[in-house]
Every structure is written in structure tokens, then in C-alpha cells.
Amino acid sequence: MKWDIQVESDEWRARGLWRELREIEAASGSVIQWNGRELVNFSSNDYLGLAGSQELQAALHEGVDRYGAGAGASRLVCGTLSPHLVLERALAQFKRTEAALVFSSGFATALGVIPALVGHGDTVILDKLCHASLVDAARLSGAVLRVFPHNHFPRLEKLLQTAQGRVLVVTESVFSMDGDRCDLAELVELKDRYGAWLLLDEAHAVGVLGPQGRGLAAELGMEGRIDLHMGTLSKALGLSGGYLAAKRQVIDWLINRARSFVYSTAMLPSLAHAATKALEVVAGAVGDELRTRLWLHLQRLNGGTLPPSAILPIILGEESAALASSQRLMEAGFLIPAIRYPTVARGAARLRLTCTAAHRQSQIDSLLRELNVQGFQR
Ligand SMILES: *Cc1c(COP(=O)(O)O)cnc(C)c1O
């Protein structure tokens, strides 16, 4: 077969799907420098603005001073240092579970956890809008993969009725490209009725929802009924890394069987040290202040009512329409990227607008004016 990557790239480009990296010259708080211009950044997942926090920068420095640069090996070989264990205890406490395990990223968490728990003869059932890491992990596991339409629980129940082997239901508390939530109370009832396990990915909810920013399960008081709490340290926590929190038995099994844990070098100890600090900030009084500011901004952006999350998509449909709008907003000084297939379905292209506690009200108001000028309802 003739294999021409250029032809394939040109096709992708012709369909309005081509992406390029853009180098940002400097980022501080809500403003980035790009191509010599200042843009107000409405595309970040740094919901509390902690990526720029002096306190976390200081914690990283302190971590390097105390523990050096690299961990040197995987955790099981000789890479487990005290900051890893301290972070895992803090995460377990934050999630109200017996134990937790950290991975190098949220993506690596999914890839390690799902195939460690289910395999041939088992069934993984996912919400249609689940993140790519969850889909890839389910495929990798070798279990039968079933998908239900977004938040459509009657269809989920049908799938539960015929599922074989161990059954794992996978969903997110806040969906990353739509910003809506799953109906967790109903889902938990359902999975319990069929004896299935639930993996809940709280990537976009931690720091933003629930008491102390502990997520949607905490907001609903349902933490004890979630089998597997997954999340990332890279969004509201402002750093990088992923985690799974669960019963001690499950964590001990993952230490043995999650391949992205066993065969990967330990997280930088300085990062683990700083992540413990980030959790403290998120769960403490400063976190509460930042959440209050964030939700005031979100309410303002949402026309006076509270939206379900910090992600406010503007759905445009055509890939080219989303690109053109994103371009016009950039000319007006705002960075709001066009999200296209394959990140979202074909013909469901959108602007993915996110807001953070680092924004100022004046920036929110000028965005609202610009959206209005461009004829968007938000
Ligand atoms: C971002 C994200 C991940 C991956 O987390 P990283 O730490 O960035 O690798 C996983 N799940 C969801 C829902 C996400 O939004």
C-alpha cells in the first residue's frame, strides 16, 4: 500500500481539522503573550489560578532543595520517597477513601487502572462523552466495550442487564467539552442494583465543586458509594500528575498490577511535595475564596444564573464556523480555542470557554461585550 502522510495531512487540513502548536511567550494569571500580542486567556483548566501561584512555586523549589531533582526509578524499584506517601495520604483524606495512588498524569492513571481491574470476559460501559484516556484504557483492557448515549441511563440499564463478567461503569462528574454534569445519584443507584463498579473521573470538578473543592461526589455526600475516584493534579490543582483513590485493597492491587505505575519512573518528588501543598490550598480558606470568585465570574458569564461548571461551551456546529469565530475573538484580544472533531463529534464544533479565579471582572465584562458584538448568546 502506498503510504503518503502528506496526502493524509492535506485531507485533514481541507476538512478544517488541522491543528498547530502555538508557542506562548509568557503566561501570567489570565493573560498570555502570543505573537507579540496580549490575549486574555479563556481556555485554561487552571480553574483556581494556582498554576501561577507563588506558594506552589516556592513549594516546588523547597521540594527540589529537600529531595533533589529526579526520583531515579519506579516506585517499586527504589523510587518511593516520603513526599509520594504524604501526598497519597492527603489525597485519600481529601477524597474520604482509605488510600490513593499517584501516577505521572491523569491519562496514565486511566491507562493503568482500567486494564488492571478488568480484562477478557469482563465489560466496561462508558458514557459516550468520556475523555479519550478512559476510552483508550477501556480498549486496552480487552474487556467488551459498551457505550451509552450521554447521560442516558435507561440505555445504561439495558447494557447492565446483558453485561458479562466483572462490570465497570465509567463516567465523569463534569464533562470536559460540554461542561455539564452526570446525574450521579441516579447512576450510583443503578450500578449498585447490578453489582457493577463505578469509576468517576472528577478531573474538572475537583477544586471547583463540593465542600473544600472535593468534587461532585462530595457535594452530594456520596463519596462512600463511588468505587474508584479518579482525578488529575493538572487542572484546578495547577500542577501535573494523576491519582486514583479507593479502598486499601484496590490500591494495593493497583500497586501490583497497574502497568503505567509499575513500569514508569516515580513522579518527581518535588512535584509530589508541591501537590500536597496545592491540596492544602484548595481545601483551605484560600481555596474557598478562589472558588467564591470563580463562581461569581461564572454566574456573570452565564447571564446571571449559575452554570453547572467552569466550562461554558458555545456550540457552533461547523468546523469552519468555530475556527472563524475563534479567529475573530483572537483579533479582539481573547484566546478561546475552537474545539473540533475528533475531540467532539463531527458537526458539533464549538468554542470552549473556561473561566478561572485569576480573571478580573473587567476582563469578564469585556468578553461579554465582545461576544455580544459577535452575536453570541451566553
Ligand atoms: C484532562 C483530563 C484527563 C487527563 O489528565 P492529565 O493529567 O491532563 O493527563 C483525564 N480525564 C479527563 C476527564 C480530563 O479532562
The ligand as an ORCA input file, in Angstrom:
! r2SCAN-3c Opt
* xyz 0 1
  C      -7.519     16.267     31.380
  C      -8.278     15.036     31.614
  C      -7.621     13.825     31.855
  C      -6.141     13.678     31.716
  O      -5.464     14.303     32.739
  P      -3.949     14.761     32.540
  O      -3.439     14.896     33.901
  O      -4.005     16.055     31.787
  O      -3.268     13.691     31.745
  C      -8.394     12.726     32.167
  N      -9.743     12.801     32.231
  C     -10.391     13.948     31.968
  C     -11.878     13.971     32.048
  C      -9.691     15.093     31.643
  O     -10.339     16.204     31.362
*
